[in-house]
Amino acid sequence: MASLNVYSVLVVLFLTCGVVMATKENYQIIMENNCKTKMGLPCVLEAFTSIFNTGSISNKCCGELVVLGKVCHSSLVKRTLENPVFKDLNPATIIAKSIQTWNNFLALIDSPSPST
């Protein structure tokens, strides 16, 4: 019985350390890549609304997001999900929406512009 309690404590400790490490990892990536300074506030708000709520993103902000880079984009989304304010959101749904948004932007940026 005592070994079950020790095992339970170790599992909780492992999970807690994993969450703390993930938080630190995302934070480090954001800081090392200067992710917070690569997009203007209006575009940050557009992207946030599109991923965490509903909305669309302008071509200008699409370009800024692609310049931000996938590493920064993913880390910022994951870091936002770590905030207790968003605890009721389904992380898998948000991450899937984030990936879909990223792929849509890449397709838009890579597509040839119509001739005028």
Secondary structure, DSSP 8 states (H G I E B T S, - for coil): -HHHHHHHHHHHHHHHHHHHHHHHHHHHHHHHTTGGGSS-HHHHHHHHHHHHSS----HHHHHHHHHH-HHHHHHHHHHHHTSGGGTTS-HHHHHHHHHHHHHHHHHHHHS-----
